[in-house]
Amino acid sequence: MTFSKKLCGVAGALGLTLLAASPAFAGPIKAPDAAAMAGMVNKGDVAWMLISAALVLMMSIPGLALFYGGLVRSKNMLSVLMQVFMIVSVAGLVWVCWGYSLAFTSNNPFIGNFSKAFLMGVDATTYAATFSNNVYLPELVFVVFQMTFAMITPALIVGAFAERVKFSALIVFVVAWLTVIYFPIAHMVWYWAGPDFLADAPTDTGFLWGMGALDFAGGTVVHINAGIAGLVGCLMIGKRVGFPKEPMPPHSLVMTMIGASLLWVGWFGFNAGSNLEANAVTGVAFINTMVATCAAAVSWALVEQFHHGKPSLLGAVTGAVAGLVAITPAAGLGAPMTSVVLGFVVSPICYIFVAFVKGKLGYDDSLDVFGVHCVGGIVGAIATGIVASPALGGQGYFDYTVFPAGFDASAYSISGQVITQIKAVLLTLVWSGVGSAILFFVIDKTIGLRPSAEDEQQGLDLSSHGERAYNM
């Protein structure tokens, strides 16, 4: 018997399905075998998860590619598109070869093993756990959904040092970064024994899961992880030639707006799909994602109105992304109105880092990956401990060490959970920050991270790929 386990939000079990009313079952089945799991698959869940995987892929290509591509100068447009496109392609191969196995098999609290490398033993007859007792997905559906997360996370990093990185060095970095940074963090946050098995294996979890950290869809695993790696990268690679004396405006805010809109639409697969089932909590994650993003876009526009006297399109779409980032760890855990508050709060905080801190410290984070993804992810991850409280309309969390899983709203402590969330944030910052620095250093000293000044001034479209985005 093989199965996979994941936490995308402890409250995913609100849609607890015990099948006690089903004529095929007298009650929940503890530790079901593969034959029993086959009867515990819902076609609606499968359809929703496949759609969600496609939506998350759309976030990367074309969403993120166009969002980033529009923000750079026209001479680097194609290089950004190529970087994102190839990161997605390479990450997909790495995921099925060894990434899935390292992230979602049992070994120790920090990393899995190679028992499912090259998807050995994973086929149409194996199943993945959801957050409800006796509810399963075909394992390959879970594999491909999680693959899209492994694709977009390293793609986010490239915005921090856009317009000044060697393509070959970037691809080497991505393979190494996924292996030693992303997969361990994903294992620590999302690996567990599954709701039908945890009662008998209460320590079979990732380190942060076992600590009780909440991350519904990737505040730590995706955004803080990528954001701090981006900051380290932009510092170690150095500033763009001419920065900050030469103007470097976005060459197409139209493309950036289109990309941001595709990100927003795709994010429903990212957040609501992370519930792994099509039930009430999926709806909670969906509406929270919608309203938090609306609030953050409005909030950023208001901040710009007060600061500059006029709101900008670039600010509005940046605010929307900040809202999407902040609600990610809390999507299925909070309530709609607390999500609105979170959206309004995150934009001014990210704005401070983008408009003031970056200039004051002088680092060249080209597309504000740190200021939006890392800072927004930190705000969202810590705030998750607050908005998840049942006293504020949140979903709380289930105790999976009992069977069937139990819920006790009175046991939730906001202060205790916030402390746990802060520990998870700090561990992610240190793991990714230090690990990324080591990887950047090794690659720089071997094959080199940066193209020549002449190639950079010519533009990476021609110097790296022999093409132009526009032939006019």
BAMAR-876582 format. One line per field, with one value per residue (C-alpha): residue in one letter; x, y negated, z negated. Coordinates in Angstrom, 3 decimals. Last residue first. Example, Ala and Ser with C-alpha at 12.3 -4.5 7.8 and 13.67 -1.06 7.14 Angstrom:
# BAMAR-876582
residu	[S:A] .
X	[13.670:12.300] .
Y	[1.060:4.500] .
Z	[-7.140:-7.800] .
END
This chain:
# BAMAR-876582
residu	[M:N:Y:A:R:E:G:H:S:S:L:D:L:G:Q:Q:E:D:E:A:S:P:R:L:G:I:T:K:D:I:V:F:F:L:I:A:S:G:V:G:S:W:V:L:T:L:L:V:A:K:I:Q:T:I:V:Q:G:S:I:S:Y:A:S:A:D:F:G:A:P:F:V:T:Y:D:F:Y:G:Q:G:G:L:A:P:S:A:V:I:G:T:A:I:A:G:V:I:G:G:V:C:H:V:G:F:V:D:L:S:D:D:Y:G:L:K:G:K:V:F:A:V:F:I:Y:C:I:P:S:V:V:F:G:L:V:V:S:T:M:P:A:G:L:G:A:A:P:T:I:A:V:L:G:A:V:A:G:T:V:A:G:L:L:S:P:K:G:H:H:F:Q:E:V:L:A:W:S:V:A:A:A:C:T:A:V:M:T:N:I:F:A:V:G:T:V:A:N:A:E:L:N:S:G:A:N:F:G:F:W:G:V:W:L:L:S:A:G:I:M:T:M:V:L:S:H:P:P:M:P:E:K:P:F:G:V:R:K:G:I:M:L:C:G:V:L:G:A:I:G:A:N:I:H:V:V:T:G:G:A:F:D:L:A:G:M:G:W:L:F:G:T:D:T:P:A:D:A:L:F:D:P:G:A:W:Y:W:V:M:H:A:I:P:F:Y:I:V:T:L:W:A:V:V:F:V:I:L:A:S:F:K:V:R:E:A:F:A:G:V:I:L:A:P:T:I:M:A:F:T:M:Q:F:V:V:F:V:L:E:P:L:Y:V:N:N:S:F:T:A:A:Y:T:T:A:D:V:G:M:L:F:A:K:S:F:N:G:I:F:P:N:N:S:T:F:A:L:S:Y:G:W:C:V:W:V:L:G:A:V:S:V:I:M:F:V:Q:M:L:V:S:L:M:N:K:S:R:V:L:G:G:Y:F:L:A:L:G:P:I:S:M:M:L:V:L:A:A:S:I:L:M:W:A:V:D:G:K:N:V:M:G:A:M:A:A:A:D:P:A:K:I:P:G:A:F:A:P:S:A:A:L:L:T:L:G:L:A:G:A:V:G:C:L:K:K:S:F:T:M] .
X	[10.285:11.317:10.082:10.988:14.387:16.296:19.821:19.149:21.773:23.266:20.203:17.475:19.970:20.328:23.197:24.117:24.110:26.193:28.754:28.851:29.609:26.994:26.556:26.441:29.785:30.535:32.523:32.957:29.528:27.888:29.457:28.532:24.948:24.466:25.910:23.774:20.684:21.291:21.779:18.632:16.503:17.150:17.401:14.267:12.308:13.297:12.366:8.940:8.170:9.192:6.989:4.037:4.540:4.580:1.407:-0.193:0.536:-0.746:-3.917:-4.629:-7.033:-8.120:-11.616:-12.382:-11.941:-12.056:-11.549:-10.205:-11.765:-9.529:-7.370:-3.913:-5.551:-6.591:-8.335:-7.558:-9.175:-11.538:-11.637:-14.655:-12.689:-13.180:-12.478:-8.905:-7.481:-7.275:-4.698:-2.177:-2.581:-1.370:2.151:2.144:0.406:2.801:5.810:4.484:3.927:7.501:8.925:6.672:6.201:9.360:11.593:10.400:10.453:10.950:14.602:15.656:18.633:19.821:20.389:19.517:17.474:16.092:14.915:13.536:11.486:9.226:9.297:9.733:7.205:4.799:4.932:3.714:1.095:-0.196:-0.396:-2.923:-5.803:-5.524:-5.401:-8.502:-10.333:-9.248:-10.678:-13.937:-13.949:-13.031:-9.625:-8.261:-8.759:-6.821:-4.478:-1.125:-2.044:-3.816:-0.603:0.663:-2.638:-2.815:0.720:-0.167:-3.168:-1.037:1.455:-1.437:-2.696:0.756:1.634:-1.722:-0.869:-2.747:-2.361:-1.327:2.047:1.872:-1.848:-2.949:-0.179:-1.437:-4.990:-3.942:-2.107:-5.210:-7.536:-5.324:-4.962:-8.705:-9.543:-6.867:-8.181:-11.701:-10.978:-8.586:-10.969:-13.811:-11.922:-10.416:-13.836:-15.353:-12.691:-13.505:-17.082:-16.129:-14.227:-11.180:-7.413:-7.774:-4.804:-7.046:-8.678:-5.290:-3.326:-6.343:-7.840:-4.429:-4.838:-7.360:-5.175:-2.011:-3.788:-4.768:-1.192:0.069:-2.455:-1.537:2.164:1.564:-0.189:2.545:4.897:8.517:8.829:11.062:14.848:16.067:19.868:21.452:20.269:21.483:23.615:24.735:22.313:23.221:25.069:24.935:25.352:22.814:20.242:20.591:20.222:17.077:15.675:16.354:14.492:11.481:11.459:11.176:8.997:6.633:6.537:7.029:6.423:3.211:2.466:-1.159:-2.693:0.361:-0.247:2.639:1.766:5.306:4.694:3.826:7.009:9.221:7.486:5.254:5.302:5.368:1.707:1.910:-1.101:-3.424:-1.726:-2.958:-6.505:-5.878:-2.675:0.869:2.222:4.308:3.334:5.607:8.824:8.534:7.906:10.867:13.082:11.972:12.445:15.940:18.353:16.788:14.809:17.809:20.189:17.964:17.182:20.831:21.888:19.113:20.184:23.844:22.948:20.812:23.412:21.864:21.555:18.178:16.127:17.860:14.872:12.431:14.232:13.038:9.388:10.343:11.844:8.377:6.312:7.414:7.527:3.972:2.930:4.408:2.172:-0.878:0.832:1.724:-1.688:-3.413:-0.874:-1.815:-5.463:-7.231:-8.569:-11.363:-11.646:-10.988:-10.808:-7.703:-6.728:-4.603:-3.008:-3.756:-2.074:-3.701:-3.191:0.557:3.228:5.434:8.534:7.697:11.231:12.177:9.374:11.578:14.133:13.688:11.928:13.483:13.442:11.233:12.731:12.068:8.481:7.786:6.341:9.056:12.025:9.875:8.148:11.472:13.343:12.627:9.016:9.859:13.144:11.320:8.630:11.254:13.082:9.981:8.776:12.297:12.429:9.333:10.293:13.798:12.633:10.004:12.578:15.095:12.411:11.713:15.338:15.818:12.277:13.202:11.735:8.283:6.315:8.293:7.698:3.909:4.033:6.136:4.163:0.881:1.841:3.072:3.589:0.050:-1.305:0.423:-1.515:-4.773:-3.933:-3.272:-6.550:-8.462:-6.925:-7.817:-11.422:-11.959:-10.502:-12.563:-15.727:-14.919:-14.778:-12.266:-13.021:-13.759:-10.196:-9.002:-10.503:-8.460:-5.349:-5.597:-7.507:-5.707:-8.877:-12.154:-14.886:-18.311:-20.725:-19.472:-20.963:-24.390:-22.811:-24.003:-20.796:-18.828:-16.616:-16.228:-14.779:-15.332:-13.703:-10.723:-9.017:-8.696:-5.157:-4.122:-2.197:-0.905:0.205:0.321:0.937:-0.165:1.294:0.000] .
Y	[-47.145:-43.707:-43.338:-40.684:-40.307:-37.087:-35.704:-33.995:-35.158:-38.276:-39.180:-38.937:-39.583:-43.233:-45.019:-46.614:-43.233:-41.631:-44.439:-44.260:-40.550:-38.045:-37.272:-34.148:-32.543:-28.937:-27.909:-30.722:-32.193:-28.780:-28.102:-31.538:-31.421:-27.994:-29.068:-32.215:-30.165:-27.866:-30.760:-32.592:-29.515:-27.790:-31.026:-32.644:-29.382:-28.770:-32.335:-32.106:-28.772:-30.176:-33.230:-30.958:-29.044:-32.316:-33.380:-30.054:-30.490:-34.058:-33.134:-30.101:-27.489:-24.831:-26.294:-25.536:-21.793:-19.762:-16.008:-13.710:-10.230:-8.929:-11.011:-12.307:-14.365:-17.128:-19.615:-23.300:-26.665:-27.598:-31.321:-33.362:-35.624:-33.451:-30.432:-31.740:-31.259:-35.036:-35.448:-32.667:-33.357:-36.899:-35.547:-33.757:-36.619:-39.315:-37.083:-36.244:-39.905:-40.688:-37.788:-38.106:-41.874:-43.602:-40.609:-40.083:-43.793:-43.580:-44.592:-44.061:-46.375:-46.982:-50.573:-50.326:-53.536:-52.927:-49.422:-50.540:-53.430:-52.659:-48.850:-48.163:-50.795:-49.657:-46.091:-47.337:-49.627:-46.719:-44.098:-45.828:-46.279:-42.671:-41.342:-43.374:-41.911:-38.432:-39.150:-39.906:-36.747:-34.345:-32.761:-29.230:-28.252:-31.212:-31.848:-30.827:-32.329:-35.452:-37.479:-36.508:-37.239:-40.588:-41.481:-40.482:-42.821:-45.610:-45.207:-45.347:-48.592:-50.129:-49.463:-50.926:-54.085:-56.101:-59.898:-62.486:-60.848:-59.721:-59.976:-58.642:-56.050:-54.749:-54.698:-52.676:-50.206:-49.777:-49.278:-46.505:-44.969:-44.986:-43.316:-40.695:-39.924:-39.677:-37.098:-34.855:-34.774:-33.844:-30.872:-29.631:-29.533:-27.840:-25.142:-24.867:-23.962:-21.087:-20.253:-18.488:-18.942:-22.097:-23.449:-23.844:-26.868:-28.554:-27.734:-26.969:-30.299:-31.826:-31.177:-33.996:-36.432:-35.418:-35.835:-39.342:-40.125:-38.956:-41.090:-44.095:-43.505:-43.168:-46.546:-47.952:-47.490:-48.746:-49.053:-52.020:-51.750:-55.340:-55.504:-56.605:-53.691:-51.425:-51.968:-48.362:-46.345:-45.947:-43.009:-39.264:-38.638:-41.225:-40.357:-36.668:-37.068:-39.130:-36.564:-33.696:-35.687:-36.023:-32.447:-30.820:-33.590:-33.116:-29.402:-27.127:-29.803:-31.345:-28.147:-27.062:-26.559:-27.165:-26.543:-25.611:-22.937:-21.927:-18.547:-20.332:-22.364:-19.279:-17.147:-14.430:-10.775:-11.606:-10.793:-7.427:-5.402:-8.421:-9.840:-7.054:-7.887:-11.638:-11.428:-10.561:-14.091:-16.163:-19.777:-22.114:-20.147:-18.301:-21.493:-23.124:-20.110:-20.100:-23.837:-24.326:-21.499:-20.008:-22.961:-25.226:-22.863:-22.522:-26.252:-27.260:-25.198:-26.850:-30.319:-29.678:-28.666:-31.784:-34.203:-36.839:-40.607:-41.723:-40.267:-39.917:-39.941:-38.858:-35.529:-34.285:-33.887:-31.202:-29.179:-28.964:-28.565:-25.088:-23.421:-24.631:-23.178:-19.814:-19.711:-19.472:-16.915:-14.604:-14.945:-13.852:-11.031:-9.821:-9.283:-11.316:-10.078:-10.629:-8.175:-10.712:-14.192:-16.289:-14.550:-11.423:-10.314:-7.102:-4.341:-2.249:-4.703:-4.718:-5.551:-2.581:-4.252:-7.841:-8.504:-8.579:-7.153:-5.425:-8.234:-9.563:-12.442:-15.489:-17.435:-15.512:-12.117:-9.444:-9.351:-10.329:-13.557:-16.117:-13.936:-11.604:-14.411:-16.057:-13.026:-12.361:-13.594:-16.973:-17.452:-17.048:-19.572:-21.962:-21.930:-22.882:-25.579:-27.004:-26.946:-29.089:-31.513:-32.090:-32.263:-34.903:-36.878:-36.677:-37.642:-40.963:-41.954:-44.514:-45.815:-46.966:-44.938:-45.223:-43.803:-40.582:-40.091:-40.113:-38.380:-35.484:-35.361:-34.811:-32.902:-30.560:-30.676:-31.422:-29.290:-26.293:-27.052:-27.060:-23.731:-22.154:-23.573:-22.054:-18.658:-19.152:-20.093:-17.064:-14.681:-16.162:-15.889:-12.285:-11.355:-8.698:-6.576:-3.343:-3.113:-3.769:-0.428:1.444:-0.538:0.425:-1.606:-2.784:-3.225:-2.775:-5.243:-3.808:-1.124:-1.621:-0.767:-2.127:-5.529:-7.336:-6.663:-7.906:-9.853:-12.932:-15.857:-19.031:-20.927:-18.693:-21.373:-23.259:-22.040:-23.974:-22.756:-19.832:-16.838:-13.070:-10.452:-6.847:-3.457:0.000] .
Z	[35.683:34.501:30.923:28.362:29.952:30.406:30.139:26.799:24.306:25.936:27.967:25.336:22.555:23.480:25.157:21.838:20.115:22.843:22.611:18.792:19.062:17.959:14.244:12.160:12.930:13.880:10.800:8.270:9.008:8.764:5.364:3.998:5.284:3.703:0.355:0.296:1.160:-1.805:-4.204:-3.139:-2.485:-5.798:-7.802:-6.404:-6.557:-10.194:-11.092:-9.473:-11.150:-14.546:-13.934:-13.156:-16.401:-18.341:-16.545:-17.472:-21.165:-21.185:-19.319:-21.497:-20.156:-22.673:-23.026:-19.380:-19.887:-16.672:-16.338:-13.634:-13.533:-14.927:-17.252:-16.364:-13.641:-16.025:-13.787:-13.431:-13.929:-11.086:-11.673:-12.718:-15.033:-18.141:-15.909:-15.592:-12.099:-11.627:-14.392:-13.743:-10.034:-10.719:-11.194:-7.850:-6.046:-7.231:-6.523:-3.056:-2.273:-3.328:-1.320:1.711:2.012:0.785:1.493:5.052:5.757:9.539:9.808:6.191:6.529:2.953:1.846:-1.837:-1.818:1.641:0.803:-2.578:-1.172:1.775:1.923:-1.796:-2.860:-0.159:-1.512:-4.891:-3.342:-1.209:-3.971:-6.218:-3.765:-2.593:-6.148:-7.036:-4.048:-5.141:-8.595:-6.821:-4.699:-7.517:-8.123:-7.803:-4.183:-2.791:-5.713:-4.209:-0.808:-2.103:-2.298:1.169:2.885:1.116:2.166:5.739:5.671:4.247:7.087:9.552:8.046:7.727:11.354:12.371:10.473:7.848:7.745:5.156:4.590:0.955:0.183:3.553:3.454:0.114:1.458:4.521:2.275:0.101:3.069:4.453:0.980:0.345:3.662:3.053:-0.421:1.003:3.693:1.802:-1.156:1.202:2.636:-0.618:-2.274:0.778:0.641:-3.055:-2.148:0.147:3.338:1.895:1.863:-0.305:1.634:4.651:3.021:2.683:5.842:8.009:6.975:7.623:11.334:11.639:9.716:11.576:14.900:13.831:12.817:16.203:18.073:15.908:16.525:20.250:20.287:18.053:20.980:20.957:17.198:16.328:15.935:15.589:15.264:11.983:9.820:11.389:14.492:14.855:12.755:9.107:7.616:8.108:4.377:3.228:5.910:5.090:1.329:1.861:4.292:1.891:-0.794:1.477:2.769:-0.665:-2.073:0.868:1.625:-1.386:-4.012:-2.715:-0.803:-0.571:-4.003:-6.122:-9.815:-12.105:-14.695:-15.649:-14.025:-10.789:-11.153:-11.492:-8.878:-10.217:-11.279:-15.001:-15.638:-13.825:-15.015:-15.281:-12.178:-9.909:-8.781:-8.768:-6.704:-7.803:-7.508:-5.106:-4.433:-6.405:-6.933:-3.621:-1.640:-3.400:-2.587:1.074:1.563:0.155:1.010:4.125:5.453:4.973:6.785:9.844:9.827:9.423:12.431:14.458:13.336:14.132:17.685:18.188:16.888:14.630:15.075:16.458:13.588:10.228:7.872:10.578:10.939:7.548:8.543:11.067:8.204:6.592:9.768:10.808:7.384:6.839:10.218:9.233:6.163:8.410:10.659:7.775:6.113:9.312:9.674:6.201:7.092:4.418:1.087:-1.455:-4.368:-7.111:-5.692:-5.051:-1.797:-1.514:1.732:3.586:5.562:8.311:11.187:10.606:8.065:7.168:8.539:9.418:10.721:7.043:4.897:2.306:2.525:-1.001:-2.740:-4.372:-7.639:-10.086:-9.143:-6.531:-5.342:-1.766:-0.417:0.236:1.146:3.251:5.078:5.838:7.156:10.839:10.966:9.438:11.282:14.585:13.665:12.316:15.658:17.646:15.246:15.001:18.791:19.226:16.455:17.813:21.425:20.645:18.662:21.505:24.006:22.285:21.691:24.469:23.800:20.305:17.454:15.865:18.791:18.682:14.957:15.228:18.611:17.292:14.032:15.867:19.062:17.837:14.102:12.912:15.772:14.198:11.003:12.969:14.646:11.252:9.947:12.867:12.047:8.376:9.133:11.377:8.787:5.971:8.061:8.926:5.240:4.223:1.150:2.999:4.272:0.737:-0.352:2.238:1.341:-2.333:-4.898:-8.057:-10.152:-8.338:-9.190:-9.833:-8.644:-5.108:-1.716:-2.605:-3.140:-6.256:-8.152:-5.188:-7.594:-5.456:-7.364:-5.321:-8.148:-7.418:-5.390:-8.651:-9.001:-5.971:-2.956:-4.933:-2.875:-2.819:-0.156:0.185:0.902:0.000] .
END
